[in-house]
């Protein structure tokens, strides 16, 4: 894993692609929103905000950046997990 940000970007891309594919398989009109360019901008900004603790940890060269990424990926949706990851990213080693 020589370049973690590239790995993070690849994972985010795959998650967005999978999400959009699943949404567009339903032909009840719910997938129409995800065919507009603004929706992709919104999804991209949302994912950037979601993974902000992981990015901060990597940029600060934290020795436990991988653990912060795992916490962020698995529990970030709970908001409490996201806040814990953010605090952990800013904490001193």
C-alpha positions in Angstrom: 0.0 0.0 0.0 2.4 2.7 -1.2 -0.2 5.4 -1.9 -3.1 5.3 0.6 -4.9 8.3 -0.8 -5.1 6.6 -4.2 -6.5 3.5 -2.4 -9.1 5.6 -0.6 -10.1 7.3 -3.8 -10.5 3.9 -5.5 -12.6 2.6 -2.7 -14.8 5.7 -2.8 -15.2 5.5 -6.6 -16.2 1.8 -6.4 -18.7 2.6 -3.6 -20.3 5.4 -5.6 -20.4 3.4 -8.8 -22.0 0.5 -6.9 -24.6 2.8 -5.2 -25.5 4.4 -8.5 -25.8 1.1 -10.3 -28.1 -0.2 -7.6 -30.3 2.9 -7.6 -30.5 2.9 -11.4 -31.7 -0.7 -11.5 -35.0 0.3 -10.0 -37.1 1.8 -12.8 -39.7 3.5 -10.6 -38.3 7.0 -11.2 -36.1 7.0 -8.0 -33.0 6.6 -10.2 -33.7 9.7 -12.2 -32.1 12.0 -9.7 -28.8 10.2 -10.0 -28.6 10.8 -13.7 -28.1 14.5 -13.3 -24.6 16.0 -13.0 -25.5 17.9 -9.8 -26.3 14.6 -8.1 -22.7 13.4 -8.8 -21.3 16.6 -7.4 -23.4 16.2 -4.3 -22.4 12.6 -3.9 -18.7 13.5 -4.3 -18.9 16.3 -1.8 -20.8 14.1 0.6 -18.1 11.4 0.4 -15.3 13.9 0.8 -16.9 15.2 4.0 -17.6 11.6 5.1 -13.9 10.6 4.7 -12.5 13.9 6.1 -11.2 12.3 9.3 -9.3 9.7 7.2 -7.8 12.3 5.0 -6.7 14.5 7.9 -5.1 11.4 9.6 -3.2 10.6 6.4 -2.0 14.2 5.9 -0.9 14.5 9.5 1.1 11.2 8.9 -0.5 9.5 11.9 0.8 6.1 12.7 -2.7 4.8 13.1 -4.2 6.3 10.0 -5.3 2.9 8.8 -7.3 2.3 12.0 -8.9 5.8 11.6 -9.9 4.9 8.1 -11.4 1.6 9.2 -13.3 3.4 12.0 -14.5 6.0 9.5 -15.5 3.5 6.9 -17.4 1.2 9.2 -18.9 3.6 11.8 -18.8 7.0 10.2 -22.5 6.8 9.2 -23.4 6.8 12.9 -22.1 10.4 13.3 -20.7 9.5 16.6 -18.2 7.2 14.9 -17.4 10.1 12.5 -16.8 12.6 15.4 -14.6 10.0 17.2 -12.6 9.6 14.0 -12.2 13.3 13.6 -11.1 13.8 17.2 -8.7 10.9 16.8 -7.3 12.4 13.6 -6.5 15.7 15.4 -5.2 14.1 18.6 -1.5 13.9 19.2 0.3 10.6 18.6 
